[in-house]
Each structure stands twice: as structure tokens, then as C-alpha cells.
Amino acid sequence: MNGFFVSPALIVSLVVIFYLFTSVQILAEYERGVIFRLGKLLPQPKGPGLVFVFRPIDRIVRISLRTVVHDVPPQDIITRDNVSVKVNAVVYFRVIDPRRAVVEVENYMYATSQLAQTTLRSVLGQVELDGLLSEREHLNQTLQKLLDTQTDPWGIKVSAVEVKHVDLPQDMQRAMARQAEAEREKRAKIIHAEGELIASEKLSQAAAVIGREPGAMTLRYLQTLNEIAAEQNSTIVFPLPMDLLPVIRK
């Protein structure tokens, strides 16, 4: 009786081919594979390109080396001068040592996020509100250095931290608006006073010149009469100084 017969060698070959096919891993240029063989960490991460992972004795953990842009959620912060604000920030970091990022911390993404939140509250809680609003660049550098130092044992490099938004209470916003308006009014009054001072100095100089030259006073008197006659349509009774009579007679 003829039956369908499959050679054991063929079965073994198919199993081996299928095993090798499933053992091939392709890692992108920005990826590295941290491999554990029988629970022990291999000396060097693998990739990019083709990587063979011989399961079940091998286990691979893929790690991306690209910069991660993490948005820190708004944090309730009480500044040094007891003002309650909400502040959020953006943290830029990346993995520089895949082995430590896997071995030294359980979840480096979550750990970095939590560390960024606590560091943000700690640093910004030590400054006053004016410093928080005006010294943004200095605070960003301080946050970056602290986070980079704390995440270095995890193989994480924090390249930048940016305080994105400071949400002030409504009453504080109104108080700051009133302060800004008062500051503008003060500057306007100072500018007006400086203009009055310059004008008075010029008038004083002009009076001194007219006092030294009697003819200048006469010319100014006649100019004033001419301006009034041009602007008014009614008859004006204007006292005439006696020293102008010789000029009129001529």
C-alpha cells in the first residue's frame, strides 16, 4: 500500500530553516540590541543590521539611540516668595550606553520622566517669581546639569531642558498688569519732566539773549502782533511800548 511518506531529514531541515529564519533580527541604524544569553549580559550590544538571536537561550532588548523629546506635565510649584504657579517643561535626552540603560534601571523612560518632574519642582521652588520669569535661560541650564548628572549612571545623556510655560494665578496676572501700567506711567512722567526741564533751560537762554539785545525784544513784540492778527478776526487793543514809537514813525 503506497502512502505519503515524509523523510525525517526533510522535517529536521524545515525545522532548522524555520528556526534560523525566526532567529534573524534586523536592527535599524538608530537601534542597538542588548542580548542576554542564559541570563548573562553579552559584552557588546549588537547592531545595526542583521543580528542572530538564538532563542530560547538568547533574549534581545531593542534600544533606540535617537533623541527623545519628553513633555513634562504641569507641576504645582510654590516659589520662594510663596506664589503658587503651574510650570511645565520639555526634556531632550538620548541613550548613550544601551547596556546600562537596560541593566541599571528598570524603565529608563519612566525613570527619566519622574526624575525630571521632581527636579523641576525642587529647583524652581528655590527661586522667586521674578527670577522664574526673567532668568529662564539660567534655570534651564541648571535643570539640564542636574538631570544629566543624575541620569549618567543609567547611560542617559540629557542634552537640554526648556521651561515651556508658567501659568500664573488670575489675581497675580492682574497685579502684574497693574504694576506694568504703573511702570509705563512713571516712564511717561519722567520723559515729560525731562522735556519740561530742557524747554525751561532753552527759554532761560532765550530770555538772557533778549535781555542783552533790546532790538530782539522789539522784533519779538512785532512778531507776536503779526501772529495774533493772522489768527484773530476781532479788533485787539494791545498796549504799545513807548520805545516802539520811533520805529513806527520811520
Steps between C-alpha positions, in 0.01 A plus 500: 500500500651824387471797742632850536844476663700797629867449567611579856798684354264731311303573817817577690620725219171692495510544876858625485419742217195630685705541821775690319245718324333597829842556661589777259439849632547816291603810695474848350791742495373673814438174692720275709420158641597410854519120514477276806631146449379262767430805714848645462560830326720480190797741503394712202160604364419376150399692190421664275417250227443124528520352849451134588308432819503132589188453704428379763856538627517861375279797578532833322395847620479767229622846600457813287790746493293789366436813706176475696289814540313459827229744604500534879138542618410821690635500854356691796786708636516744791773754436733640762273802551196271554331536162324189370556440127473218248811436290562250222821431311653300216794263552726384215698183574638190332664168584878500466565163670233238413637243746468727802161627383373140521691369802523800736135610489177311444339751262728786402221697331276497806793558737622803305148643487450469876844642571429798274177575690660488845804702388274763343307544825817505709694757294216738418375494858825667608460812285265795525231571244694786338800271457281226355369740236821690420780245548360225280829424323694460826233270644502288184876449530472412870227242432699347212817458710315343793304256284808406297697424815223286648427303181864436409514168697210380282686571176271796423621836366271799567588754231252779584215600729262782407242652736211535258214673681438665836130519591438780751186539716244753375553740791875493442450573130284801585755626753781469246291683240440785745870509582593515132249781440637697796852451367396635158334803661812566705719493190258733318509751788878485515526565126251789527694650793826471308336679205377780728848537646662527157232749387550718811875499444451612139252771606745622761771521237264687262404746776866566569564574131195730476607678818840576349356619165208755527442476125425129533221579743351748254508244217337240722229750595419573138500131411246432775273777365524351151408152621201626696375705205521198272309268734231737633225685308405736783651833599778468754594778738868442566715731715782646294832553670638850468829382363322378185379851402824599329487179297138565390567864407776391267 
